[in-house]
């Protein structure tokens, strides 16, 4: 299968890897997880794009499946709001020595715990006649690996739970 060609660096989270569009407003971008031939996600294989229709068409026309990933719910190294400025990030991989996959004890990542992200949303699908319930994704808001002077490093308050993410996805 052919992958989408990444023409631009994966070092910055403010540039589309397809067209090169650069913007300092992070909400101008989307993150996609690349899948294998069996349509299963490939760990650490992400594509960072702008929201331009031409770039979306490139993804849609690709033989490879790309699954859009909600913000803050990727794996360590690809958490858009946190990992961009981190010195431990190489491409979309976290190189922090505490991460278990790097032989460490586990990297502490703080997740949002506000009313919205803690809610259970239930609804009835009139088309299928089924009832569904789901929890919104809990985005990462802080990480012990970020430098203390980093302005994006969220300092969670004592009421928010701390979850040790060994090397997988945020819940």
Order of alpha helices (4+ residues) and beta strands (2+ residues): beta-beta-alpha-beta-alpha-beta-beta-beta-alpha-beta-beta-beta-beta
